[in-house]
Amino acid sequence: MSWISRGLIALASLIMIGIYFKPLWEITLYAPQYREGLRMIIWVNKITGGTPHDLRNINLLNHYVGMKKIDPDSIPELKILPVVFGFMIFLGLLTALTGSKKLLYTWVVLIIIIGIASLADFWWWEYDYGHDLNPHAPIKIPGMAYQPPMFGCKNLLNFKACAFPSTGTYLLAISGTIGVISAFIEILRGRKKA
Amino acid sequence: MKSKLKLTLFSAVAAGVVSLPSMAQSPAEKVYVPHGKHDEFYAFLSGGYNGQLSVYGLPSGRLLKVIPVFSVFPMNGYGYSEETKAMLMTSHGFIPWGDTHHPELSQTNGVPDGRWIFINENNTPRVARIDLKTFETTEILEIPFSGGNHASAFVTPDTKYITAATRFSVPIPQKDVPIAEYKKYFKGTLTFVRADQPGKMDIAFQILVPGYDYDLAHCGKGPSYGWCFFTSYNTEQAHTLLEINASMKDKDYIAAVNFKRAEECIAQGKYKEVKTKYAHNYRPDEGDRIARTEWKTSVKWIIPKECPGVIYFLPTPKSPHGVDVTPDGKYIIGGGKLATVIPIHSFDKMINAIKNKQFAGEVDGIPILKYEAINHCEIPNPCLGPLHTEFDDKGYAYTSCFISSDVVYYDYKKCKVLGHVPTYYSVGHLLIPGGDSAKPWGKYLLPMNKITKDVFLPTGPELPHAGQLYDISADVKNTKPQFLLDLTELGEPHYAQAIPASILAPKSLKIFELEKNTHPYATKSEEEAKVVRKGNEVHIYMTAIRSHFTPDNIEGVRVGDTVYFHVTNIEQDWDIPHGFAVYGARTSNLLIMPGETLTLKWKPQKPGVYPFYCTDFCSALHQEMQGYIRVSPKGSKVPIKYGTGEEMHVVK
């Protein structure tokens, strides 16, 4: 491995550390009486509110249509993902240290799989919250589901729900891209030599 | 063609006129606050005989809130709930009504700072502190050895003290004497209440003074810091038909009190400790938020003879009402209610007169200064019946004139009248934001009137009081104040205060943090809800959240029990209060703010099943927010049973 690609994979790993400090995704609910929006912020290891009470208030409003309570303690992803990304950071740094191409390609393949799996899991999580409704909910509208969007805004009864990736996701994307570039450099160098 | 040209020309001229500053905007434009915008000032108008304090927005004149202070308020349970009823405790027992007069904002360096607003009760002498994060009354102190606490609650520029005084002199200490022996037994007190620490209001000292009627007060600032001024009337010491008998003399007095001197005398032990009993009621604005009464047992009296230099009398024509100190602290304006002039005293001259002993006499050890030695000037023929004065930021004073129903404004240094504006009718107090402080925000003037008659739609014999809002932002030397709006008022506003919204609005509390609620009966989650019997008392630990109570079915209560509903609103969202009312309660409803616990005491009279419900439309399923409590006959064996939904808990 060249020093450049070793440097790049090290950089990619270091950037990834940022996701422990920055949120991954933000979902904001707007309504006439919530002009400022109720905000739910998804981190790698927790879910918080825009204010200390936003999550509680989102849950309170959701119970009218029978949505499950969002309880960060009962979401296994929030326990698994920090370990997964911790492993990736470790693996990236190990790659830079050893200069092993095999490890580099493994890293790139893994990060792509993790990225796609995380998005798919997030979509499934949103689908489940929006569709698995308590049959005894006070407000029942036939055919209505409350799955929030992943990108952009969507009207859900009196609420406009808007979701966008946040800094952490952008950091992951940058980290992944740098990793991929590092791998490309190695592939190109391999071809030249051949 | 021609008409089109004319129209264009007319429009151009009209546009030019409209674009002229100040008067160009119509009154309607100046008071209209569109949706999405807020008022520029908070105004606090006392409610007089309703015992409350009204909060308005200016310039819109919108009523924002009524803060209960000395009167019970069934709308939110103030004075009825177990947490608030101690606020109205006095040495005469629980008193459900009071007469609020003079609100005054706390100050730092003579400028309103928006921490608290104080207000006095005239009838059973008391002073109160209202917290301006919660807009709630948090503290009430009873004033012993007093009658008619009118010259109150005026602050010193550092809010160290607020004033109190006897408008109605009484036998001090109280005793059973013939009223005709007024001159022998009746005395007055000027009281200084320590006010700079919430929860620690206390009487610092009382100065024993002759038995006159002490009417209003204001404290000095800047050069006159350390002094407070109290007007008096009835120096004739009449005890009947005062309208004639107390209007004999040409001059009565403004009492000038040097409170720094009083502090020295206290430090030197030149005071008399007197035993008495008075209530200090405090409801903290966080924690358990339970009002408690602390009984205080003594006060310190300062006798003027034994503490020379503590008080002087400034002769002032005639039965003066208001006493107001200019923003620079240099002049003291007396509202010579029956005088044909407005007398302005000079603080510098007063100090010189004291130094040079320019005395005209003495009463009970209190030197009377020579009028000529202290008087800066008399505003000649200002109006009829001058009462109160406020100031703008341009060096002008505005005095309300009851008899002539107008406000006169003048240059108080040059003693020159600039003009008059009418009031509808018979103006009492008047307000300029910060108008009695060291830094007035001289944008609006609000005279508050005693007679309304035809100003509004008639509502039977009893009418709302009216106030007139004027724009005084232009230099009133050249531009007459512009009349903007008639305001309806609640009760009878005496004094009022206003402060820029930018100071108060950002601090306004949205919810009480449930985590910080330390009420002994707080129920912080539905799992903790329970019903506990203690002899004849049944304590219901209840939660309220959209849209149910937990528990909402309760059994096992018996006639003869005293039931306490301790309801905790476990919401943590802004503007989601829940109400609570139960059939047959002889108290009121509760209005419980998010994170707060309030308690309703209920003594069921007859067996049966009684509904309770949420009184504040809280959500789409508010109508469903209801429950039942079963009352069994005395001696019944029905066990305590409670719950919400499927699970019922039985207490064996």
Interface residues (C-beta under 8 A of the other chain):
Chain A: Q33 P52 H53 R56 N57 L60 Y64 P138 I139
Chain B: I511 I545 R546 S547 E571 Q572 D573 D575 S619 A620 L621 E624
